[in-house]
Structures are given as C-alpha cells and as structure tokens.
C-alpha cells in the first residue's frame, strides 16, 4: 500500500493540475469503487457535476480534494489505486535539489521522478482497470482530447466518495495542502503525520511510549502518528538503532523520539525522489514512479549486508507484518522465560 511519501507525491501532482479546475461530467465505468458513497453512483456524479476543485489535501495516507461547495472528494488508493491526470496544461513541478540520498560510496539515486515528466505524460486515453473518470471543463492549452482525472484500480481495494468536512479538534489546518481547519469525517480518527507542522511531538512521543506493544506495531498505528507503513517503519527503526520487537513502553523518551525523527527524515528524503516504487502500480498523478527503492537500508534486503556494519540482515514477523533488521545494529530483546 502506498505510504506517506507516495501519497504526497500524488497529492502534489493533483494540486498542481487540478486546483481551480471545474468538473464538467462524471463517467462511472465500474460502480464498485463508489460502494461507500451515500446514494450510490448517481449521487456521486450529481454531487460533482459543475463543481470546482479548490485544492488537494492529505493527512497521513488519506487524500481529499476540497470542492467549492464546502464538501470534498475523498479518495483512498488502497493497494493498487492510481489517480492519473490526463490532458491538462498545468505547469510541472520544479526539480528537487539533487542531493546524494544514497549511502556513502554508492552512485546517487536516479532523480528522473523530480524532473519534468516528459516521458510519462502520454497516458493512455483508455487505461486498463479504469473505474471512474472525471471530465474537466476545457481550458486553453488542454490536449485535443480534453482533460480528465482517472481512477485506475486493478485490485478494487480503493475508492472514492463525496462527503462533508468537519472541524479539526486542535483548530489547526486539516493536513498538507489545506489551509482550513477542516477534514473529512472519515479522517477524523487519523492522527497527524510526522511531516505535518501541526504535529504535537511531545504528545505523539508520550502516546507511543504508553503502549506495551512492539514499537514496530506502534509505528503502524495510524491513531498515534499517521502515514507510516511497513517500508518506512523498518527504515526508521534501522536508522534509529531500535529493533521492532522492543515494547514501546520499555524505550526511553529519547529513543522513541530518535526513531520518530529518523522515520520522518527517511520519508522526507523519499519524497524528494517521488517515493518508493516497486512496480507499475506505484506512480504519481502524472504516471511517474518514485526512485527511493535503491536507497532503502533494510526493507526488502533480508539476507544482504547491513549498510552500516556488514552483518547479514534478518527478517521476521511482528504483529502479522514482516520486519527486516540488523542483528548487530538493532539488538533483539531477549525472550521472556516462562516458569514451568
């Protein structure tokens, strides 16, 4: 499932291409992604026709497009969902700084995803697994075939719906890309993420330390801090020097903060190159993949050498999720002895 950097790459592209654009019509090719829409596909289309998109916002991995009537188009990408913009004349984003993000001694990562997407803008008019298409009102510079926002989803685990917005509990903006203290009711239970300026770090650290669960499970809990999935949890724990099986409550405040700061840093660096893409399913709104996979320290590298000490990385299962770690850099907690 896409994590914070991948969803943020999508959000930034949507904001760039869609802010201020009006929806002329809606084509529902498959109603299943609208299963959570009150009133069904007809209500979905009726709510969007003629509406203008005023921006693109995100909290953690939760994404929404505010509309000019005070509601929002909520989109969940699930395991394979893609939101692809086709035919717009919006300017492309400026290239990110070309810093060397990889380990010392290795070639710098490919920064193609941070440049003008000249190789990926020729998106198919009829992509496979196209489920919903929002046709945009024409504007000068659009492609001859018109502009649209497509929901493409192979596994059908994502979805869209139009819903109202509710006030944030802390009075701060709802999330990245939103100046208003509002967010969809669906996201009200989701905590702020590590890249959110409004995150209360003291509270987040305290909540993490109050749990007796493994720190890996705590990092994945979207009610404590949002946006972290398996990839960046493993990476943050390695950079923080903590094994994922250690109970969060057994860690010092300094250790928990070190892990959270390290995770935030990894996600920030991943975002600079478009996130982590392992296959064609993980692309931004312009169809471009991310290139952080080649800079990963532990995730997907079980059996290979630790980039820090050279020990063979190990993989195990924690709370139903795989966890890759270094046996030297991340000391595994001792198993509790049971009395006979």
C-alpha positions in Angstrom: 0.0 0.0 0.0 1.3 3.5 -0.8 2.7 5.3 2.3 3.0 9.0 3.1 5.7 9.9 0.5 3.9 8.1 -2.3 0.5 9.7 -1.4 2.1 13.1 -1.0 3.7 12.8 -4.5 0.1 12.1 -5.8 -1.3 15.0 -3.8 1.2 17.5 -5.1 0.5 16.5 -8.7 -3.2 16.8 -8.2 -2.9 20.2 -6.6 -0.7 21.3 -9.5 -3.0 20.1 -12.2 -6.5 20.4 -10.7 -6.7 23.4 -8.4 -9.3 25.8 -9.9 -10.5 23.3 -12.5 -14.2 22.6 -12.9 -15.7 19.1 -13.3 -17.9 19.0 -16.4 -19.1 15.4 -16.2 -18.6 12.1 -14.5 -18.2 8.7 -16.1 -18.7 5.7 -13.8 -17.4 2.6 -15.7 -17.5 0.4 -12.6 -19.6 1.3 -9.5 -17.6 -0.8 -7.1 -15.1 2.0 -6.1 -18.2 4.1 -5.1 -19.5 1.5 -2.6 -19.2 3.9 0.3 -21.0 6.7 -1.4 -24.3 7.7 0.1 -26.9 7.4 -2.7 -24.6 5.4 -4.9 -23.0 6.3 -8.3 -25.9 8.6 -9.3 -25.5 10.7 -6.2 -21.7 10.7 -6.7 -22.0 12.1 -10.2 -24.7 14.6 -9.3 -22.5 15.9 -6.4 -19.5 16.5 -8.7 -21.0 17.9 -11.9 -20.3 21.6 -12.2 -18.2 21.7 -9.0 -14.8 23.3 -8.9 -11.8 21.7 -7.2 -10.2 24.2 -4.9 -7.1 22.2 -3.9 -5.7 18.9 -2.8 -5.1 17.9 0.8 -3.6 14.9 2.7 -3.4 13.7 6.2 -1.1 10.6 6.5 -2.2 8.4 3.7 -5.7 9.9 3.5 -6.3 12.1 0.4 -9.1 14.5 -0.4 -9.9 17.3 -3.0 -11.9 20.2 -1.4 -14.8 21.4 -3.6 -16.3 24.9 -3.9 -19.5 23.9 -2.2 -17.7 23.1 1.1 -17.6 19.3 0.6 -14.8 17.2 -0.6 -14.0 14.4 -3.0 -12.3 11.7 -0.8 -10.0 9.2 -2.5 -8.4 6.1 -0.9 -5.8 4.4 -3.1 -5.9 1.0 -1.3 -3.3 -1.5 -2.6 -3.3 -0.6 -6.3 -5.3 2.6 -6.8 -4.0 5.3 -9.1 -5.3 8.9 -9.6 -4.0 9.9 -13.1 -4.4 13.3 -14.6 -4.7 13.3 -18.4 -4.6 16.2 -20.9 -4.1 19.2 -18.6 -1.8 22.1 -19.4 -0.7 22.7 -15.8 3.0 23.5 -15.3 5.2 20.8 -14.0 6.9 21.0 -10.6 10.4 22.3 -10.3 13.1 19.8 -9.9 14.1 18.9 -6.4 17.6 19.6 -5.2 20.0 16.9 -6.5 21.4 15.9 -3.2 23.1 12.5 -2.9 20.5 10.5 -0.9 22.1 7.1 -1.1 24.7 5.5 1.3 28.4 6.7 1.0 30.3 5.1 -1.8 27.2 4.3 -3.9 26.0 6.1 -7.0 23.4 8.8 -6.4 19.8 7.8 -7.0 18.1 8.4 -10.3 16.3 11.8 -10.0 14.1 11.3 -13.1 10.9 11.5 -11.0 11.8 15.0 -9.8 12.1 16.4 -13.3 9.6 17.5 -15.9 7.7 14.2 -16.7 8.3 14.4 -20.4 8.4 10.6 -20.7 5.2 9.8 -18.8 2.7 12.4 -19.9 1.4 10.3 -22.8 -1.1 8.5 -20.7 -3.5 6.1 -22.4 -6.9 7.5 -23.1 -8.4 4.1 -22.1 -6.0 2.7 -19.4 -6.6 -0.8 -18.2 -8.7 -1.1 -15.0 -10.2 2.4 -15.5 -13.1 2.6 -13.0 -14.1 6.3 -12.7 -13.3 9.3 -14.9 -13.9 13.0 -14.1 -14.1 15.0 -17.3 -12.8 18.5 -16.7 -14.2 21.7 -18.3 -11.9 22.7 -21.2 -9.3 25.3 -20.7 -6.7 26.8 -23.1 -3.7 24.6 -23.6 -5.5 21.3 -22.8 -4.9 18.3 -25.0 -7.2 18.0 -28.1 -9.0 15.0 -26.5 -9.8 17.0 -23.4 -8.6 16.8 -19.7 -9.7 14.3 -17.1 -8.9 12.7 -13.8 -9.0 8.9 -13.9 -9.3 6.5 -11.0 -7.5 3.3 -12.2 -7.6 0.4 -9.7 -6.6 -3.2 -10.6 -7.5 -4.9 -7.2 -10.5 -2.7 -6.4 -9.5 -2.1 -2.8 -9.5 1.7 -3.2 -12.5 4.0 -3.6 -13.9 7.5 -3.9 -16.8 9.4 -2.3 -18.1 12.9 -1.9 -18.6 13.8 1.8 -18.8 16.8 4.2 -15.9 18.3 6.2 -15.7 18.6 10.0 -13.6 20.9 12.2 -10.2 19.6 13.4 -10.0 19.0 17.1 -6.9 21.2 17.6 -8.0 24.1 15.3 -5.0 23.7 13.0 -5.2 23.0 9.3 -6.7 19.7 8.3 -3.5 18.5 6.6 -0.9 19.1 4.0 -2.3 21.3 1.2 -5.2 22.6 3.3 -5.2 26.0 5.0 -8.6 25.4 6.5 -9.1 23.7 9.9 -11.3 21.1 8.3 -11.0 17.5 7.2 -13.4 14.7 6.0 -15.2 12.9 8.8 -13.7 9.7 7.5 -10.2 11.0 8.6 -11.2 12.5 12.0 -9.7 9.4 13.8 -6.4 9.6 11.9 -3.5 11.3 13.8 -1.3 13.9 12.3 1.8 12.6 10.4 5.5 13.2 11.1 5.8 15.7 8.3 2.8 17.8 9.5 4.0 21.1 11.0 1.0 21.0 13.4 2.0 17.7 14.9 2.4 17.8 18.7 5.7 15.9 19.1 5.5 15.8 22.8 2.1 14.2 22.8 3.0 11.8 20.0 6.0 10.5 21.8 4.1 10.1 25.1 1.3 8.2 23.3 3.8 5.9 21.7 5.6 5.2 25.0 2.3 4.5 26.7 1.8 1.3 24.6 3.1 -2.1 25.7 3.0 -3.3 22.1 6.1 -3.7 19.9 7.5 -0.4 18.7 7.0 -1.7 15.1 3.3 -2.1 15.7 3.1 1.3 17.4 4.7 3.0 14.3 2.0 1.4 12.1 -0.8 2.6 14.3 -2.5 5.5 12.4 -4.1 6.7 15.6 -0.7 7.6 17.1 1.1 9.0 14.1 -0.2 8.5 10.6 1.4 7.8 7.2 3.9 5.2 8.2 3.6 1.7 6.6 5.9 -1.3 6.6 8.6 0.3 4.4 9.3 3.4 6.4 8.7 1.7 9.8 11.6 -0.7 9.1 13.8 2.1 7.7 13.1 4.4 10.6 13.9 1.7 13.2 17.2 0.8 11.5 18.2 4.4 11.3 17.1 4.8 15.0 19.0 1.7 16.1 16.0 0.0 17.6 14.7 -3.5 17.0 11.0 -3.5 16.0 10.1 -6.1 18.6 11.1 -3.9 21.6 8.0 -2.9 23.6 7.4 0.8 23.1 6.9 1.3 26.9 10.3 -0.1 27.6 12.0 2.5 25.5 13.2 5.9 26.8 11.7 9.1 25.6 14.9 9.9 23.8 14.9 6.5 22.0 11.3 6.9 20.8 11.9 10.4 19.6 15.1 9.2 17.8 13.1 6.6 16.0 10.3 9.0 15.1 12.7 11.7 13.9 14.6 9.1 11.9 11.4 7.9 10.3 10.4 11.5 9.4 13.8 12.1 7.8 13.6 8.9 5.7 10.2 9.8 4.5 11.3 13.4 3.7 14.2 12.0 1.6 12.0 9.5 -0.1 9.5 12.3 -1.0 12.4 14.2 -2.7 12.6 11.5 -5.3 8.9 10.7 -5.7 8.7 8.0 -3.0 9.3 4.2 -3.3 8.0 2.3 -6.4 8.5 -1.4 -6.7 6.2 -1.9 -9.7 4.0 -0.1 -12.2 1.2 0.3 -9.6 3.0 2.9 -7.6 3.1 6.1 -9.6 2.2 9.8 -9.1 -0.6 11.7 -10.7 1.4 12.1 -13.9 2.3 8.5 -14.2 5.9 8.8 -12.9 7.4 6.2 -10.5 9.5 7.1 -7.4 13.1 6.2 -7.1 13.8 5.8 -3.4 13.9 1.9 -3.5 17.5 2.0 -4.4 18.3 3.9 -1.2 16.5 1.6 1.2 18.7 0.4 4.0 16.8 -2.7 5.2 13.3 -3.1 3.7 13.4 -5.8 1.0 17.1 -6.6 1.7 16.9 -9.6 4.1 20.0 -11.7 3.7 22.1 -8.9 2.3 24.8 -7.0 4.2 23.8 -4.2 6.6 24.9 -0.9 5.1 26.3 0.2 8.5 28.1 -2.9 9.9 28.1 -5.5 7.2 26.1 -8.2 9.2 23.5 -10.2 7.3 20.1 -8.6 7.6 17.3 -10.8 9.1 13.6 -10.9 8.5 10.8 -12.0 10.9 7.1 -11.3 11.5 5.9 -8.8 14.1 2.2 -8.4 14.7 1.5 -10.0 11.3 3.9 -7.8 9.4 7.3 -8.6 8.1 10.2 -6.8 9.8 13.8 -6.6 8.5 16.5 -5.6 10.8 20.2 -5.9 11.6 21.2 -8.3 14.4 24.1 -6.1 15.4 22.8 -2.5 15.0 19.3 -3.4 16.3 19.6 -5.6 19.4 16.7 -8.0 19.6 15.0 -8.1 23.1 15.5 -11.3 25.0 12.6 -13.7 25.1 10.8 -13.9 28.4 11.4 -17.0 30.4 8.3 -18.9 31.4 8.1 -20.8 34.7 7.5 -24.5 34.4 
